[in-house]
Each structure stands twice: as C-alpha cells, then as structure tokens.
Amino acid sequence: MKQPRTVVERATDDFLRHLRERNASVHTIKAYTGDLDSFGSYLGSKMGDPDWKAIDHIAIRGFLSHLYDKGLSKASVARSLAALRSLYRWLAQEGVVEQNPAKLVSTPRLPKKLPRVPTIEEMNSVLDGKMPEVASFPERDRLMFELLYGCGIRNSELVGINLVDISLNNEAILIRGKGKKERYVPFGGSALGALVVYLPWRQQLLAGLKGNFSAKSMTGKGAAALLVNQRGGRLTTRSVGRIVKRIAVAKGLSPEVHPHTLRHAFGTHMLEEGADLRAIQELLGHERLATTQRYTQLSVKQVMNVYDQTHPRAK
C-alpha cells in the first residue's frame, strides 16, 4: 500500500507546481525536485511526518551532514541549501511558516575557481593567423578578439561600444562599465589594424541593407554600434559568447574559453610582462585592487619575485 504524502512532500509538490507556473527553467525544476525529495526522505527517516514548526535549523544542518556522508560535494550541498531557502521563502509568502530556519545555516564555503587562462603563445596563434572558416564575419570577429584581449574589456562593454566612442588619433576607446562608470582604454596597433579593415566592411553591409525596409529598421538600431550582426543590428553578448567559443575551439583552445577568459588573459599577461598592478586595475575598471589580484591570478612565485626584486631588505 502506497504511503500517504507527508506535510513536507505535499508542500514540495505545491512549490514545484508554482515554479512550473512561473515558467522556471527545466534545469532549475529538475535540480529542486531532486534536492527537496532528498530532504523529505531524510526527514521521514529521522522525524516521521513532522509539521513545519518542528523542523528547525538543527534538523537542516543534520540533512546537510547526511549529504556530506553520502559523498556529495560542497557545491551540491550548497545547491540543496539554496533549494530549501527558496522553498521556505515561498512557504512564508503562502503564510505557512513565519520563519526561515534555512537562513540560520551557513552556506558551505566554495573554492574560488578561475578559468584556465590561455598562454601568450596561444593567444598570438589565434590572432596572428587567419580567422578560421567557422567565422561568419571574419573582419568583425578578429576585431572582437583584438578588443576583448587587447583591451581587457567585458563582453557587455564590448557590445556597448559606439563608433563615436573611438578616438583613432589617440588610439583609445570610451568604455561604459558597471554602474554607468566611464573610462578610456587604450588599444594597440593590432586592434587598430583590425579596426581599419573592419570599418569598410561594416559600412558596406549597412549600405546594402538600406533597400530592405525590415532590415533598414534593424539597421537604425545598430547604426551607432561598432559591432553589428549580419542584419545590421547591434551584436548581443550572447552572440559574442557563441562566436568566441566557436573560433577558440577551431583554433585549438579549450571549449571552456568565453569572452571573460580573454579579460583574465589580458590582466594575467600584462602582469607577467611587468605591468603595475594599479595600472591593470585602472584598465580593467576595478574599484578594488583585491579584485584585480584575483583576476590576474597572482601566484606565490610571482609575489615572491616582486618582493625579491623590489624590497630593500630582500637584497
């Protein structure tokens, strides 16, 4: 005979139904289903069919310990705790509970993982040769790589560049960063060369689209943008991500390379070549130096080398 659903299991069913009605992603619903079913099973084995008042932060900690005992990683345990917090938030909105005991449980400290940064040689191999056949707009795509790696800008900053933001005489670009903060970022000869090649192609593309009314309306949206798609509209961050990954893989780089990887590479390579950390901070647009240190992946060896070479008592 099938056992009746417990209070927790019935609430979980209702919560998951709520998520589906809100068009939550399939991945989210699948993850929450597994995590919350596991929580319900654990409570059933330890407490039977408790009401919500009987489930305190100690019971939740016990559940997390149970997950560790099963060999789950910190990331998986943290996800389960996040699912519980979401469930309790919904229960509070529904008036079922007054407090969220999951808030009293600390999230497992996760190791900070930075993506592997391509070497200087690997980046040069990508940019010195021809764009691969997978590049649908090679002139634009080369400029994209030159700006992401050569200027260390964010994906969102790249697609936000307008033609008027570029000063060819000063070889600098006005970048609009986080919090609407603006900064000028220099670009080198390689980026300038790519820009000079791309601009006539861009002009030719937009001119060819003017005869089509629908394309003309899209061209109006992208007319100010530096980087445009084949329909004349401003390039999106999602498109940049796809293009970077496709070209990187074709050039022999890791499939995990994305636009932010090139930003990491910019900072790391400048540091390796002797650039001042404060200057890198300015170029990357970081408010705090600690953020720059993380992005540039300062190693113990690098720190020791700087100390040995610069501190008067180290010589």
C-alpha positions, 0 to 999 in steps of 0.5 A: 500500500502506497504511503500517504504524502507527508506535510513536507512532500505535499508542500514540495509538490505545491512549490514545484507546481508554482515554479512550473507556473512561473515558467522556471527553467527545466534545469532549475525544476529538475535540480529542486525536485531532486534536492527537496525529495532528498530532504523529505526522505531524510526527514521521514527517516529521522522525524516521521511526518513532522509539521513545519514548526518542528523542523528547525535549523538543527534538523537542516544542518543534520540533512546537510551532514547526511549529504556530506556522508553520502559523498556529495560535494560542497557545491551540491550541498550548497545547491540543496541549501539554496533549494530549501531557502527558496522553498521556505521563502515561498512557504512564508509568502503562502503564510505557512511558516513565519520563519526561515530556519534555512537562513540560520545555516551557513552556506558551505564555503566554495573554492574560488575557481578561475578559468584556465587562462590561455598562454601568450603563445596561444593567444598570438596563434589565434590572432596572428593567423587567419580567422578560421572558416567557422567565422561568419564575419571574419573582419568583425570577429578578429576585431572582437578578439583584438578588443576583448584581449587587447583591451581587457574589456567585458563582453557587455562593454564590448557590445556597448561600444559606439563608433563615436566612442573611438578616438583613432588619433589617440588610439583609445576607446570610451568604455561604459562599465558597471554602474554607468562608470566611464573610462578610456582604454587604450588599444594597440596597433593590432586592434587598430589594424583590425579596426581599419579593415573592419570599418569598410566592411561594416559600412558596406553591409549597412549600405546594402541593407538600406533597400530592405525596409525590415532590415533598414529598421534593424539597421537604425538600431545598430547604426551607432554600434561598432559591432553589428550582426549580419542584419545590421543590428547591434551584436548581443553578448550572447552572440559574442559568447557563441562566436568566441567559443566557436573560433577558440575551439577551431583554433585549438583552445579549450571549449571552456574559453568565453569572452571573460577568459580573454579579460583574465588573459589580458590582466594575467599577461600584462602582469607577467610582462611587468605591468603595475598592478594599479595600472591593470586595475585602472584598465580593467575598471576595478574599484578594488585592487583585491579584485584585480589580484584575483583576476590576474591570478597572482601566484606565490612565485610571482609575489615572491619575485616582486618582493625579491626584486623590489624590497630593500631588505630582500637584497 
